[in-house]
Amino acid sequence: MASRTTIDAVICGAGAAGLTMAIELARRGVSFRLVEKLGAPFHGSRGKGIQPRTLEVFEDMGVADRVFAAGGFYPRLREYRHDGSYDESDVVEHADPTPTEPYALPYMLPQYLTEAILRDRLRELGSAPEFGCELIDVSQHEAGVVACLRNQGNDEVVHARYLIGADGGRSFVRKALGVEFPGKTLGVRAIVADATVTGLSRDAWHRFNDGSMERQLAICPLAGTELFQIQAPIPMEGDVDLSAAGLTALLMERTGRTNLVVQNVSWASAYQMNARLADCYRVRHVFLVGDAAHIHPPTGGQGLNTSIQDAYNLAWKLAAVLHGAPDALLDTYEQERRPVAANVLGLSAQLLDAAKQGDMRRGRSVRQLDLGYAESALSLELPERSHGLFAGDRASDAPMRGAGGQPVRAFELLKGTHWTLFGYEADRACVPARPGLRVHTIGKGGDLVDDEGHFQAGYAVSAGHWVLVRPDGYIAAIVATEHLGAAEALFHYAERGVRPNKGPEAI
């Protein structure tokens, strides 16, 4: 007979999105099960680029330094001519860190190492994925979901308030909900392989035959490993030999070199590139995150990053509702994240078109620092602003000093599961202490000193301005002191379920 348990959430899929979801729920004391039908962790490099915005997310999650220790920055692109000579250039348009953007460039870390770091962080929080545990049926009722799990032939019925489908592009959860996944196949089939290759240096991303979809080949050293990632378009039909011998033959055919030898293959896949976006992200008590909600071509390194940020957006809202906030808060997940995925789909497709012509260079558009939620019901400005950061934008970092003289960054103050309210040259007594909100005032008599002006310049605030930052590091409100009550009402509503007497009517 199947056993039965009751918890707050079931997360289906233990990839990067599911692990992020689990970590963020664990940090907030939410009970959950993280189940993965595969018997072991994914061991490939598929998503190897960590964008600057995701690095900021990882700093909050407590894993940014581990990511930096495990990976490396992208090498220069070495594009070979037919005579063996080559040109070198930066794949990533150079940018230096600034006081507002401490992580300026994408960072390389193979997906399997990123996920290993996230699993370790989850274990520190007292949980772990359940590998070999498959969701085989789900139904919904007024109070939540009923999930049937199968583990080594044993079935278990789990009652939960919510189910999160983080189970990839072929998502069982999405199909069980009957959610359509419109889009298109992009007419490109390719291989990706992690392999040991001799005959190439590790100081460059090697590219051959740029502009030829029949003969293009890219071989990139995978930071943090002794492996290379091999990428190449292949014909839309027919079998492809992904063995070491088969890949060696492919390299020789496309480069003309006999000294390039694939010694062994750690992981390899042949796939067709698609661009698809789920019709909706929520059906009552069930949510879709990551590739279950959107799939992109790999150009620009957007998929894994968008997936992690989906989970980062949803988790704090789910925890808030479980702790008493209104269910309507969860509708802002789709409202905020689905337009982001739509934009990313367009960007990835544009970059794919450029890559077909041999253009692999990446600029600011891929770094995800400019993504925001200006149209969200959780974004409030009183009065309306005309310049600087706006409600819905990503909150900037800002080096400052504490009142005792010690250095402090805005990101350090934002780190955690709380909301943060900054008052610039404002009176701390205006805001009573309350659970879940940390208040900092900047200027004379405050606990922070902005003597180099980084906060003032980054946020474009004047005396008496207050900036309310959500737990996921986005600005919920920027208000003058006379409108402070509206910002407080927004916090009360989103975090504690107290309906505001004034504030944004859209909530």
C-alpha positions, 0 to 999 in steps of 0.5 A: 500500500502506498504511504502518504505524507503532507508537506508544503511543496514538491519540487520535480527536477533537481537541475539548477532551477530545482536546486535553486528553488530548494535552497531558497525554500530551505532558507525560509523554513519551508518543508519540501521534497526535491525529487529527480527521476534520473538515478544520478546527477547530470554530468555534462557541461550544457550550460557553462556560462554564469552571467553577472546577474546570476553571480549576484544571485549566487552571492546572496545564496552564499555560493558565489566564491565557490563558483569563482574558485571552481571555474574561470573567465572565458578565454579569447576566441581564436578563429583559424583561417584555411592556411592555419593562421588565425585572428584572436579577439574577445568573445565577451565584450570587456567591462570592468567592475564598478561600484554598482556592478561588482560582477562585470563579465560572464564566468565559465563553469560547466553545468555539472560543477555548478549543480554540485556546488548547489547540492552542497549548499542544499546539504548545508541547509539540511536537505538533499535531492532524491535521485531515482524518484519519479513523479508519475501522477499529479492531481489538484484539489482546493487545498493543494496537490496530490503527487504520486511518487515512484522510487525503486518500485515503491509508490508514495502519495504526497499531499502538498500545498504546491508543486513546482515543475523544474523537470526540463523541456520535456516536462512531465508536469507541464504535460500533466497540466495540459499547458501548451508549449508553442514555438518552433524548431530553429532548423539547426541540429548540433552536437555538444560533447565534453571530451579530453582532446590532445593537440590543442592549447587551453589558452583559447576558444578554438573556432574553425570554418566560421560562417559555414553551417556545414563545417563550423567547429568550436572547441572550448577549454572547460574552466575548472576541468581538463576537458574541452567542450566540442560544439558543431552543427550537424545535418538535420537527419541521420545518425552521428557517432559521438564516440571518441573515434567518431569525434576524432574523425569529425575534428580531422574532417573539419580542421584538416589536422591529424594531430587533434585526437579525442582520447575519451568522451565524458558526456555527449549529446546531439540535439535540435535547437528550439525556441518555445514558451509555455502559455502560462506558468501557473495552474492553481497550485502548480508552477513551471520554472526553467526549461519546463517553462521556456527553452532557448538555443544555447547562444548567449548563455541565457537558458541556465541563468534564466532558469535559476532566476525563475526559481529565485523569483518564485521561492520567496513569494511561495514562502511568503504565501505559506507564511500568510501573504495573499495568494495573489502574490504568486500571480506576480511570478508569471507576470514578471518572469514570462516577459523576461523569457520572451525577451530572452528567446528573441535575444538567443535567436538573434545571437544564433543568426549571428553565430551562423555567420561566425559572429560569436561576440557577446555584449551587455545584452547577455549579462541580464543586469538590465532585466527588471519588472517595471510593469509589476504590481509590486513596483511603486514610485511616488512621485514618478521618477524620470531618471536613475533607477526605477521601481522594478529595476535590479537593486545596485551595489554601493560601497559605503561605510558603517557609522563605526568606519568599517567598509560595507556594501549594499549587497551585504545588507541585502543578503538574506531572506528579508526585505530592506528599506534604505532611507537617504538622509532620512529619519530612522524614527519614521519606520517602526521595527517589524519582523522581516524588514531591515531598515538602514539610514544613510547620512548624518545620524544614520548607520551608514555613511555614503562619503564617496557618493556611490549610493546617491549616484547609483540610486539617483536619490535626494534627501528624504527618499526611501528605497524598498528592496525585495528579498530577490534584490529588485526595487519594490518602491522608491518614495519620498518621505511623505509617501513612506506609508505606501511603501510600508503598505506594499511590504505589509501586503507582500510579506505579511498578508495585511491588505494596505489602506493605500498603495498600488491598486494593481495588487 
